[in-house]
Amino acid sequence: MPVKHNLLKDLNITKEEITRRRDADDRLSQLLESYNSIDAEVVDAESGSAGNVTDEQLRKLKEKRLHVKDKIVKRLTSSD
């Protein structure tokens, strides 16, 4: 069963901290929204609710999610 990724756990950051950082940084907020949207697409594709998604399409979605996650990490570390 496909499961939504826990980004906060991956980033080792609390919900309160990410909310505070997000409120202070519009670009970070956009990246987080993008990540959540792509993650939902991945979960849908893995569960089959997105129709017939090929392995290649799923791989590309996962790469896209990882790329956005990398941008989030960079944003968080550059604003420390």
PDB file of N, CA, C and O in Angstrom:
ATOM      1  N   MET A   1       0.846  -1.186   0.000  1.00  0.00           N
ATOM      2  CA  MET A   1       0.000   0.000   0.000  1.00  0.00           C
ATOM      3  C   MET A   1       0.889   1.246   0.000  1.00  0.00           C
ATOM      4  O   MET A   1       1.739   1.397   0.877  1.00  0.00           O
ATOM      5  N   PRO A   2       0.703   2.117  -0.954  1.00  0.00           N
ATOM      6  CA  PRO A   2       1.507   3.344  -1.042  1.00  0.00           C
ATOM      7  C   PRO A   2       1.256   4.258   0.159  1.00  0.00           C
ATOM      8  O   PRO A   2       0.133   4.374   0.650  1.00  0.00           O
ATOM      9  N   VAL A   3       2.303   4.884   0.605  1.00  0.00           N
ATOM     10  CA  VAL A   3       2.199   5.777   1.749  1.00  0.00           C
ATOM     11  C   VAL A   3       2.824   7.119   1.409  1.00  0.00           C
ATOM     12  O   VAL A   3       3.852   7.199   0.735  1.00  0.00           O
ATOM     13  N   LYS A   4       2.174   8.172   1.894  1.00  0.00           N
ATOM     14  CA  LYS A   4       2.690   9.527   1.717  1.00  0.00           C
ATOM     15  C   LYS A   4       4.015   9.652   2.474  1.00  0.00           C
ATOM     16  O   LYS A   4       4.136   9.175   3.602  1.00  0.00           O
ATOM     17  N   HIS A   5       4.991  10.285   1.859  1.00  0.00           N
ATOM     18  CA  HIS A   5       6.287  10.491   2.516  1.00  0.00           C
ATOM     19  C   HIS A   5       6.142  11.499   3.645  1.00  0.00           C
ATOM     20  O   HIS A   5       5.424  12.491   3.519  1.00  0.00           O
ATOM     21  N   ASN A   6       6.828  11.237   4.742  1.00  0.00           N
ATOM     22  CA  ASN A   6       6.837  12.159   5.869  1.00  0.00           C
ATOM     23  C   ASN A   6       8.051  13.078   5.711  1.00  0.00           C
ATOM     24  O   ASN A   6       9.146  12.777   6.187  1.00  0.00           O
ATOM     25  N   LEU A   7       7.829  14.186   5.043  1.00  0.00           N
ATOM     26  CA  LEU A   7       8.914  15.116   4.740  1.00  0.00           C
ATOM     27  C   LEU A   7       9.551  15.673   6.011  1.00  0.00           C
ATOM     28  O   LEU A   7      10.771  15.821   6.081  1.00  0.00           O
ATOM     29  N   LEU A   8       8.736  15.977   7.003  1.00  0.00           N
ATOM     30  CA  LEU A   8       9.279  16.549   8.241  1.00  0.00           C
ATOM     31  C   LEU A   8      10.245  15.580   8.911  1.00  0.00           C
ATOM     32  O   LEU A   8      11.292  15.988   9.416  1.00  0.00           O
ATOM     33  N   LYS A   9       9.895  14.311   8.916  1.00  0.00           N
ATOM     34  CA  LYS A   9      10.788  13.303   9.502  1.00  0.00           C
ATOM     35  C   LYS A   9      12.066  13.187   8.675  1.00  0.00           C
ATOM     36  O   LYS A   9      13.164  13.103   9.226  1.00  0.00           O
ATOM     37  N   ASP A  10      11.916  13.185   7.346  1.00  0.00           N
ATOM     38  CA  ASP A  10      13.088  13.120   6.463  1.00  0.00           C
ATOM     39  C   ASP A  10      14.040  14.290   6.705  1.00  0.00           C
ATOM     40  O   ASP A  10      15.260  14.133   6.664  1.00  0.00           O
ATOM     41  N   LEU A  11      13.466  15.453   6.956  1.00  0.00           N
ATOM     42  CA  LEU A  11      14.270  16.664   7.140  1.00  0.00           C
ATOM     43  C   LEU A  11      14.679  16.880   8.593  1.00  0.00           C
ATOM     44  O   LEU A  11      15.449  17.791   8.899  1.00  0.00           O
ATOM     45  N   ASN A  12      14.159  16.036   9.488  1.00  0.00           N
ATOM     46  CA  ASN A  12      14.444  16.157  10.911  1.00  0.00           C
ATOM     47  C   ASN A  12      14.102  17.558  11.422  1.00  0.00           C
ATOM     48  O   ASN A  12      14.922  18.236  12.042  1.00  0.00           O
ATOM     49  N   ILE A  13      12.857  17.967  11.138  1.00  0.00           N
ATOM     50  CA  ILE A  13      12.389  19.290  11.528  1.00  0.00           C
ATOM     51  C   ILE A  13      10.968  19.151  12.072  1.00  0.00           C
ATOM     52  O   ILE A  13      10.196  18.314  11.604  1.00  0.00           O
ATOM     53  N   THR A  14      10.631  19.968  13.053  1.00  0.00           N
ATOM     54  CA  THR A  14       9.294  19.883  13.645  1.00  0.00           C
ATOM     55  C   THR A  14       8.277  20.623  12.780  1.00  0.00           C
ATOM     56  O   THR A  14       8.628  21.462  11.950  1.00  0.00           O
ATOM     57  N   LYS A  15       7.024  20.291  12.998  1.00  0.00           N
ATOM     58  CA  LYS A  15       5.941  20.962  12.278  1.00  0.00           C
ATOM     59  C   LYS A  15       5.940  22.461  12.606  1.00  0.00           C
ATOM     60  O   LYS A  15       5.722  23.300  11.732  1.00  0.00           O
ATOM     61  N   GLU A  16       6.184  22.774  13.859  1.00  0.00           N
ATOM     62  CA  GLU A  16       6.203  24.178  14.289  1.00  0.00           C
ATOM     63  C   GLU A  16       7.324  24.951  13.601  1.00  0.00           C
ATOM     64  O   GLU A  16       7.132  26.082  13.155  1.00  0.00           O
ATOM     65  N   GLU A  17       8.499  24.321  13.523  1.00  0.00           N
ATOM     66  CA  GLU A  17       9.647  24.977  12.895  1.00  0.00           C
ATOM     67  C   GLU A  17       9.407  25.193  11.405  1.00  0.00           C
ATOM     68  O   GLU A  17       9.701  26.268  10.882  1.00  0.00           O
ATOM     69  N   ILE A  18       8.878  24.186  10.719  1.00  0.00           N
ATOM     70  CA  ILE A  18       8.653  24.339   9.279  1.00  0.00           C
ATOM     71  C   ILE A  18       7.563  25.380   9.024  1.00  0.00           C
ATOM     72  O   ILE A  18       7.630  26.123   8.045  1.00  0.00           O
ATOM     73  N   THR A  19       6.567  25.434   9.895  1.00  0.00           N
ATOM     74  CA  THR A  19       5.510  26.441   9.754  1.00  0.00           C
ATOM     75  C   THR A  19       6.089  27.840   9.923  1.00  0.00           C
ATOM     76  O   THR A  19       5.771  28.750   9.157  1.00  0.00           O
ATOM     77  N   ARG A  20       6.937  28.004  10.929  1.00  0.00           N
ATOM     78  CA  ARG A  20       7.574  29.312  11.164  1.00  0.00           C
ATOM     79  C   ARG A  20       8.428  29.718   9.970  1.00  0.00           C
ATOM     80  O   ARG A  20       8.364  30.859   9.513  1.00  0.00           O
ATOM     81  N   ARG A  21       9.226  28.784   9.468  1.00  0.00           N
ATOM     82  CA  ARG A  21      10.110  29.074   8.330  1.00  0.00           C
ATOM     83  C   ARG A  21       9.296  29.343   7.068  1.00  0.00           C
ATOM     84  O   ARG A  21       9.624  30.233   6.284  1.00  0.00           O
ATOM     85  N   ARG A  22       8.247  28.574   6.885  1.00  0.00           N
ATOM     86  CA  ARG A  22       7.386  28.724   5.711  1.00  0.00           C
ATOM     87  C   ARG A  22       6.709  30.104   5.716  1.00  0.00           C
ATOM     88  O   ARG A  22       6.632  30.769   4.683  1.00  0.00           O
ATOM     89  N   ASP A  23       6.226  30.517   6.881  1.00  0.00           N
ATOM     90  CA  ASP A  23       5.559  31.816   6.996  1.00  0.00           C
ATOM     91  C   ASP A  23       6.500  32.975   6.688  1.00  0.00           C
ATOM     92  O   ASP A  23       6.061  34.032   6.234  1.00  0.00           O
ATOM     93  N   ALA A  24       7.784  32.778   6.933  1.00  0.00           N
ATOM     94  CA  ALA A  24       8.775  33.836   6.717  1.00  0.00           C
ATOM     95  C   ALA A  24       9.412  33.786   5.330  1.00  0.00           C
ATOM     96  O   ALA A  24      10.167  34.688   4.966  1.00  0.00           O
ATOM     97  N   ASP A  25       9.119  32.746   4.555  1.00  0.00           N
ATOM     98  CA  ASP A  25       9.809  32.549   3.276  1.00  0.00           C
ATOM     99  C   ASP A  25       8.820  32.055   2.216  1.00  0.00           C
ATOM    100  O   ASP A  25       8.462  30.878   2.184  1.00  0.00           O
ATOM    101  N   ASP A  26       8.391  32.971   1.358  1.00  0.00           N
ATOM    102  CA  ASP A  26       7.410  32.622   0.324  1.00  0.00           C
ATOM    103  C   ASP A  26       7.916  31.542  -0.622  1.00  0.00           C
ATOM    104  O   ASP A  26       7.147  30.673  -1.034  1.00  0.00           O
ATOM    105  N   ARG A  27       9.179  31.583  -0.966  1.00  0.00           N
ATOM    106  CA  ARG A  27       9.737  30.577  -1.886  1.00  0.00           C
ATOM    107  C   ARG A  27       9.717  29.190  -1.241  1.00  0.00           C
ATOM    108  O   ARG A  27       9.382  28.203  -1.896  1.00  0.00           O
ATOM    109  N   LEU A  28      10.072  29.118   0.026  1.00  0.00           N
ATOM    110  CA  LEU A  28      10.008  27.846   0.743  1.00  0.00           C
ATOM    111  C   LEU A  28       8.570  27.338   0.771  1.00  0.00           C
ATOM    112  O   LEU A  28       8.324  26.147   0.583  1.00  0.00           O
ATOM    113  N   SER A  29       7.642  28.221   1.001  1.00  0.00           N
ATOM    114  CA  SER A  29       6.229  27.843   1.009  1.00  0.00           C
ATOM    115  C   SER A  29       5.813  27.251  -0.338  1.00  0.00           C
ATOM    116  O   SER A  29       5.114  26.239  -0.386  1.00  0.00           O
ATOM    117  N   GLN A  30       6.244  27.883  -1.427  1.00  0.00           N
ATOM    118  CA  GLN A  30       5.935  27.369  -2.772  1.00  0.00           C
ATOM    119  C   GLN A  30       6.553  25.994  -2.994  1.00  0.00           C
ATOM    120  O   GLN A  30       5.912  25.105  -3.555  1.00  0.00           O
ATOM    121  N   LEU A  31       7.778  25.821  -2.560  1.00  0.00           N
ATOM    122  CA  LEU A  31       8.453  24.533  -2.721  1.00  0.00           C
ATOM    123  C   LEU A  31       7.742  23.436  -1.932  1.00  0.00           C
ATOM    124  O   LEU A  31       7.583  22.317  -2.420  1.00  0.00           O
ATOM    125  N   LEU A  32       7.321  23.756  -0.722  1.00  0.00           N
ATOM    126  CA  LEU A  32       6.614  22.767   0.097  1.00  0.00           C
ATOM    127  C   LEU A  32       5.272  22.388  -0.528  1.00  0.00           C
ATOM    128  O   LEU A  32       4.886  21.219  -0.515  1.00  0.00           O
ATOM    129  N   GLU A  33       4.571  23.369  -1.068  1.00  0.00           N
ATOM    130  CA  GLU A  33       3.308  23.080  -1.754  1.00  0.00           C
ATOM    131  C   GLU A  33       3.554  22.194  -2.969  1.00  0.00           C
ATOM    132  O   GLU A  33       2.809  21.245  -3.214  1.00  0.00           O
ATOM    133  N   SER A  34       4.581  22.502  -3.715  1.00  0.00           N
ATOM    134  CA  SER A  34       4.934  21.703  -4.887  1.00  0.00           C
ATOM    135  C   SER A  34       5.277  20.274  -4.477  1.00  0.00           C
ATOM    136  O   SER A  34       4.822  19.317  -5.103  1.00  0.00           O
ATOM    137  N   TYR A  35       6.077  20.134  -3.431  1.00  0.00           N
ATOM    138  CA  TYR A  35       6.462  18.805  -2.950  1.00  0.00           C
ATOM    139  C   TYR A  35       5.220  17.995  -2.572  1.00  0.00           C
ATOM    140  O   TYR A  35       5.082  16.838  -2.969  1.00  0.00           O
ATOM    141  N   ASN A  36       4.323  18.607  -1.807  1.00  0.00           N
ATOM    142  CA  ASN A  36       3.120  17.903  -1.368  1.00  0.00           C
ATOM    143  C   ASN A  36       2.245  17.493  -2.545  1.00  0.00           C
ATOM    144  O   ASN A  36       1.659  16.410  -2.542  1.00  0.00           O
ATOM    145  N   SER A  37       2.157  18.347  -3.538  1.00  0.00           N
ATOM    146  CA  SER A  37       1.375  18.039  -4.732  1.00  0.00           C
ATOM    147  C   SER A  37       1.975  16.862  -5.504  1.00  0.00           C
ATOM    148  O   SER A  37       1.262  15.940  -5.900  1.00  0.00           O
ATOM    149  N   ILE A  38       3.277  16.905  -5.709  1.00  0.00           N
ATOM    150  CA  ILE A  38       3.959  15.822  -6.432  1.00  0.00           C
ATOM    151  C   ILE A  38       3.888  14.527  -5.628  1.00  0.00           C
ATOM    152  O   ILE A  38       3.686  13.453  -6.195  1.00  0.00           O
ATOM    153  N   ASP A  39       4.051  14.626  -4.319  1.00  0.00           N
ATOM    154  CA  ASP A  39       3.974  13.434  -3.475  1.00  0.00           C
ATOM    155  C   ASP A  39       2.592  12.787  -3.593  1.00  0.00           C
ATOM    156  O   ASP A  39       2.483  11.563  -3.652  1.00  0.00           O
ATOM    157  N   ALA A  40       1.548  13.600  -3.627  1.00  0.00           N
ATOM    158  CA  ALA A  40       0.189  13.064  -3.796  1.00  0.00           C
ATOM    159  C   ALA A  40       0.055  12.361  -5.147  1.00  0.00           C
ATOM    160  O   ALA A  40      -0.600  11.323  -5.244  1.00  0.00           O
ATOM    161  N   GLU A  41       0.670  12.921  -6.182  1.00  0.00           N
ATOM    162  CA  GLU A  41       0.650  12.275  -7.499  1.00  0.00           C
ATOM    163  C   GLU A  41       1.349  10.921  -7.457  1.00  0.00           C
ATOM    164  O   GLU A  41       0.873   9.953  -8.051  1.00  0.00           O
ATOM    165  N   VAL A  42       2.476  10.855  -6.757  1.00  0.00           N
ATOM    166  CA  VAL A  42       3.220   9.594  -6.638  1.00  0.00           C
ATOM    167  C   VAL A  42       2.364   8.554  -5.921  1.00  0.00           C
ATOM    168  O   VAL A  42       2.270   7.410  -6.365  1.00  0.00           O
ATOM    169  N   VAL A  43       1.741   8.951  -4.814  1.00  0.00           N
ATOM    170  CA  VAL A  43       0.901   8.024  -4.049  1.00  0.00           C
ATOM    171  C   VAL A  43      -0.256   7.532  -4.909  1.00  0.00           C
ATOM    172  O   VAL A  43      -0.571   6.342  -4.908  1.00  0.00           O
ATOM    173  N   ASP A  44      -0.891   8.449  -5.645  1.00  0.00           N
ATOM    174  CA  ASP A  44      -1.989   8.055  -6.542  1.00  0.00           C
ATOM    175  C   ASP A  44      -1.505   7.081  -7.606  1.00  0.00           C
ATOM    176  O   ASP A  44      -2.170   6.087  -7.898  1.00  0.00           O
ATOM    177  N   ALA A  45      -0.357   7.368  -8.176  1.00  0.00           N
ATOM    178  CA  ALA A  45       0.192   6.504  -9.227  1.00  0.00           C
ATOM    179  C   ALA A  45       0.529   5.123  -8.672  1.00  0.00           C
ATOM    180  O   ALA A  45       0.273   4.109  -9.321  1.00  0.00           O
ATOM    181  N   GLU A  46       1.097   5.088  -7.486  1.00  0.00           N
ATOM    182  CA  GLU A  46       1.462   3.808  -6.876  1.00  0.00           C
ATOM    183  C   GLU A  46       0.240   2.984  -6.491  1.00  0.00           C
ATOM    184  O   GLU A  46       0.274   1.754  -6.527  1.00  0.00           O
ATOM    185  N   SER A  47      -0.837   3.669  -6.124  1.00  0.00           N
ATOM    186  CA  SER A  47      -2.044   2.954  -5.699  1.00  0.00           C
ATOM    187  C   SER A  47      -2.924   2.556  -6.877  1.00  0.00           C
ATOM    188  O   SER A  47      -3.862   1.774  -6.721  1.00  0.00           O
ATOM    189  N   GLY A  48      -2.621   3.094  -8.051  1.00  0.00           N
ATOM    190  CA  GLY A  48      -3.412   2.773  -9.229  1.00  0.00           C
ATOM    191  C   GLY A  48      -4.597   3.689  -9.441  1.00  0.00           C
ATOM    192  O   GLY A  48      -5.311   3.546 -10.434  1.00  0.00           O
ATOM    193  N   SER A  49      -4.829   4.630  -8.533  1.00  0.00           N
ATOM    194  CA  SER A  49      -5.982   5.523  -8.672  1.00  0.00           C
ATOM    195  C   SER A  49      -5.761   6.606  -9.725  1.00  0.00           C
ATOM    196  O   SER A  49      -6.686   7.343 -10.066  1.00  0.00           O
ATOM    197  N   ALA A  50      -4.541   6.700 -10.237  1.00  0.00           N
ATOM    198  CA  ALA A  50      -4.235   7.691 -11.275  1.00  0.00           C
ATOM    199  C   ALA A  50      -4.380   7.088 -12.670  1.00  0.00           C
ATOM    200  O   ALA A  50      -3.975   7.696 -13.661  1.00  0.00           O
ATOM    201  N   GLY A  51      -4.953   5.902 -12.740  1.00  0.00           N
ATOM    202  CA  GLY A  51      -5.079   5.250 -14.044  1.00  0.00           C
ATOM    203  C   GLY A  51      -3.855   4.417 -14.339  1.00  0.00           C
ATOM    204  O   GLY A  51      -3.131   4.006 -13.432  1.00  0.00           O
ATOM    205  N   ASN A  52      -3.633   4.175 -15.603  1.00  0.00           N
ATOM    206  CA  ASN A  52      -2.490   3.355 -16.014  1.00  0.00           C
ATOM    207  C   ASN A  52      -1.235   4.208 -16.118  1.00  0.00           C
ATOM    208  O   ASN A  52      -0.971   4.825 -17.150  1.00  0.00           O
ATOM    209  N   VAL A  53      -0.477   4.235 -15.051  1.00  0.00           N
ATOM    210  CA  VAL A  53       0.781   4.975 -15.024  1.00  0.00           C
ATOM    211  C   VAL A  53       1.905   3.972 -15.260  1.00  0.00           C
ATOM    212  O   VAL A  53       2.004   2.955 -14.574  1.00  0.00           O
ATOM    213  N   THR A  54       2.734   4.276 -16.228  1.00  0.00           N
ATOM    214  CA  THR A  54       3.845   3.369 -16.536  1.00  0.00           C
ATOM    215  C   THR A  54       4.937   3.490 -15.476  1.00  0.00           C
ATOM    216  O   THR A  54       4.987   4.461 -14.720  1.00  0.00           O
ATOM    217  N   ASP A  55       5.796   2.500 -15.437  1.00  0.00           N
ATOM    218  CA  ASP A  55       6.934   2.541 -14.512  1.00  0.00           C
ATOM    219  C   ASP A  55       7.807   3.758 -14.790  1.00  0.00           C
ATOM    220  O   ASP A  55       8.327   4.383 -13.866  1.00  0.00           O
ATOM    221  N   GLU A  56       7.965   4.087 -16.059  1.00  0.00           N
ATOM    222  CA  GLU A  56       8.782   5.245 -16.447  1.00  0.00           C
ATOM    223  C   GLU A  56       8.149   6.545 -15.947  1.00  0.00           C
ATOM    224  O   GLU A  56       8.855   7.422 -15.451  1.00  0.00           O
ATOM    225  N   GLN A  57       6.838   6.675 -16.072  1.00  0.00           N
ATOM    226  CA  GLN A  57       6.152   7.873 -15.587  1.00  0.00           C
ATOM    227  C   GLN A  57       6.286   7.991 -14.068  1.00  0.00           C
ATOM    228  O   GLN A  57       6.509   9.079 -13.536  1.00  0.00           O
ATOM    229  N   LEU A  58       6.149   6.862 -13.383  1.00  0.00           N
ATOM    230  CA  LEU A  58       6.290   6.858 -11.930  1.00  0.00           C
ATOM    231  C   LEU A  58       7.718   7.234 -11.530  1.00  0.00           C
ATOM    232  O   LEU A  58       7.917   8.001 -10.588  1.00  0.00           O
ATOM    233  N   ARG A  59       8.690   6.707 -12.229  1.00  0.00           N
ATOM    234  CA  ARG A  59      10.091   7.032 -11.954  1.00  0.00           C
ATOM    235  C   ARG A  59      10.334   8.528 -12.119  1.00  0.00           C
ATOM    236  O   ARG A  59      11.016   9.145 -11.300  1.00  0.00           O
ATOM    237  N   LYS A  60       9.777   9.109 -13.176  1.00  0.00           N
ATOM    238  CA  LYS A  60       9.958  10.548 -13.419  1.00  0.00           C
ATOM    239  C   LYS A  60       9.297  11.382 -12.322  1.00  0.00           C
ATOM    240  O   LYS A  60       9.844  12.397 -11.892  1.00  0.00           O
ATOM    241  N   LEU A  61       8.114  10.947 -11.870  1.00  0.00           N
ATOM    242  CA  LEU A  61       7.448  11.654 -10.776  1.00  0.00           C
ATOM    243  C   LEU A  61       8.299  11.612  -9.506  1.00  0.00           C
ATOM    244  O   LEU A  61       8.438  12.616  -8.807  1.00  0.00           O
ATOM    245  N   LYS A  62       8.859  10.454  -9.222  1.00  0.00           N
ATOM    246  CA  LYS A  62       9.699  10.319  -8.033  1.00  0.00           C
ATOM    247  C   LYS A  62      10.957  11.171  -8.147  1.00  0.00           C
ATOM    248  O   LYS A  62      11.401  11.760  -7.161  1.00  0.00           O
ATOM    249  N   GLU A  63      11.528  11.240  -9.336  1.00  0.00           N
ATOM    250  CA  GLU A  63      12.702  12.099  -9.551  1.00  0.00           C
ATOM    251  C   GLU A  63      12.336  13.568  -9.357  1.00  0.00           C
ATOM    252  O   GLU A  63      13.102  14.339  -8.778  1.00  0.00           O
ATOM    253  N   LYS A  64      11.165  13.941  -9.845  1.00  0.00           N
ATOM    254  CA  LYS A  64      10.694  15.320  -9.707  1.00  0.00           C
ATOM    255  C   LYS A  64      10.503  15.658  -8.222  1.00  0.00           C
ATOM    256  O   LYS A  64      10.877  16.739  -7.768  1.00  0.00           O
ATOM    257  N   ARG A  65       9.917  14.717  -7.479  1.00  0.00           N
ATOM    258  CA  ARG A  65       9.714  14.920  -6.040  1.00  0.00           C
ATOM    259  C   ARG A  65      11.063  15.085  -5.338  1.00  0.00           C
ATOM    260  O   ARG A  65      11.224  15.968  -4.495  1.00  0.00           O
ATOM    261  N   LEU A  66      12.021  14.244  -5.684  1.00  0.00           N
ATOM    262  CA  LEU A  66      13.350  14.316  -5.075  1.00  0.00           C
ATOM    263  C   LEU A  66      14.038  15.642  -5.404  1.00  0.00           C
ATOM    264  O   LEU A  66      14.705  16.228  -4.552  1.00  0.00           O
ATOM    265  N   HIS A  67      13.876  16.107  -6.632  1.00  0.00           N
ATOM    266  CA  HIS A  67      14.467  17.378  -7.051  1.00  0.00           C
ATOM    267  C   HIS A  67      13.902  18.531  -6.207  1.00  0.00           C
ATOM    268  O   HIS A  67      14.646  19.407  -5.766  1.00  0.00           O
ATOM    269  N   VAL A  68      12.593  18.521  -5.991  1.00  0.00           N
ATOM    270  CA  VAL A  68      11.977  19.574  -5.177  1.00  0.00           C
ATOM    271  C   VAL A  68      12.438  19.449  -3.723  1.00  0.00           C
ATOM    272  O   VAL A  68      12.692  20.454  -3.059  1.00  0.00           O
ATOM    273  N   LYS A  69      12.545  18.224  -3.237  1.00  0.00           N
ATOM    274  CA  LYS A  69      13.024  18.011  -1.865  1.00  0.00           C
ATOM    275  C   LYS A  69      14.437  18.569  -1.711  1.00  0.00           C
ATOM    276  O   LYS A  69      14.751  19.197  -0.700  1.00  0.00           O
ATOM    277  N   ASP A  70      15.283  18.343  -2.702  1.00  0.00           N
ATOM    278  CA  ASP A  70      16.646  18.886  -2.662  1.00  0.00           C
ATOM    279  C   ASP A  70      16.631  20.409  -2.592  1.00  0.00           C
ATOM    280  O   ASP A  70      17.437  21.009  -1.882  1.00  0.00           O
ATOM    281  N   LYS A  71      15.719  21.029  -3.325  1.00  0.00           N
ATOM    282  CA  LYS A  71      15.597  22.491  -3.285  1.00  0.00           C
ATOM    283  C   LYS A  71      15.140  22.958  -1.904  1.00  0.00           C
ATOM    284  O   LYS A  71      15.593  23.990  -1.408  1.00  0.00           O
ATOM    285  N   ILE A  72      14.242  22.194  -1.290  1.00  0.00           N
ATOM    286  CA  ILE A  72      13.771  22.534   0.056  1.00  0.00           C
ATOM    287  C   ILE A  72      14.933  22.460   1.041  1.00  0.00           C
ATOM    288  O   ILE A  72      15.123  23.367   1.852  1.00  0.00           O
ATOM    289  N   VAL A  73      15.700  21.393   0.972  1.00  0.00           N
ATOM    290  CA  VAL A  73      16.858  21.229   1.861  1.00  0.00           C
ATOM    291  C   VAL A  73      17.831  22.389   1.670  1.00  0.00           C
ATOM    292  O   VAL A  73      18.320  22.966   2.641  1.00  0.00           O
ATOM    293  N   LYS A  74      18.103  22.721   0.424  1.00  0.00           N
ATOM    294  CA  LYS A  74      19.023  23.830   0.134  1.00  0.00           C
ATOM    295  C   LYS A  74      18.479  25.139   0.707  1.00  0.00           C
ATOM    296  O   LYS A  74      19.227  25.932   1.279  1.00  0.00           O
ATOM    297  N   ARG A  75      17.193  25.355   0.552  1.00  0.00           N
ATOM    298  CA  ARG A  75      16.565  26.576   1.052  1.00  0.00           C
ATOM    299  C   ARG A  75      16.655  26.636   2.582  1.00  0.00           C
ATOM    300  O   ARG A  75      16.959  27.682   3.157  1.00  0.00           O
ATOM    301  N   LEU A  76      16.391  25.514   3.218  1.00  0.00           N
ATOM    302  CA  LEU A  76      16.431  25.474   4.681  1.00  0.00           C
ATOM    303  C   LEU A  76      17.848  25.680   5.211  1.00  0.00           C
ATOM    304  O   LEU A  76      18.044  26.373   6.209  1.00  0.00           O
ATOM    305  N   THR A  77      18.819  25.089   4.556  1.00  0.00           N
ATOM    306  CA  THR A  77      20.196  25.207   5.041  1.00  0.00           C
ATOM    307  C   THR A  77      20.811  26.560   4.707  1.00  0.00           C
ATOM    308  O   THR A  77      21.694  27.028   5.426  1.00  0.00           O
ATOM    309  N   SER A  78      20.362  27.190   3.636  1.00  0.00           N
ATOM    310  CA  SER A  78      20.931  28.488   3.265  1.00  0.00           C
ATOM    311  C   SER A  78      20.369  29.619   4.111  1.00  0.00           C
ATOM    312  O   SER A  78      20.966  30.692   4.191  1.00  0.00           O
ATOM    313  N   SER A  79      19.220  29.385   4.745  1.00  0.00           N
ATOM    314  CA  SER A  79      18.620  30.463   5.538  1.00  0.00           C
ATOM    315  C   SER A  79      18.826  30.255   7.034  1.00  0.00           C
ATOM    316  O   SER A  79      18.200  30.931   7.851  1.00  0.00           O
ATOM    317  N   ASP A  80      19.709  29.314   7.393  1.00  0.00           N
ATOM    318  CA  ASP A  80      20.026  29.103   8.818  1.00  0.00           C
ATOM    319  C   ASP A  80      20.882  30.227   9.342  1.00  0.00           C
ATOM    320  O   ASP A  80      21.249  30.226  10.517  1.00  0.00           O
TER     321      ASP A  80
END
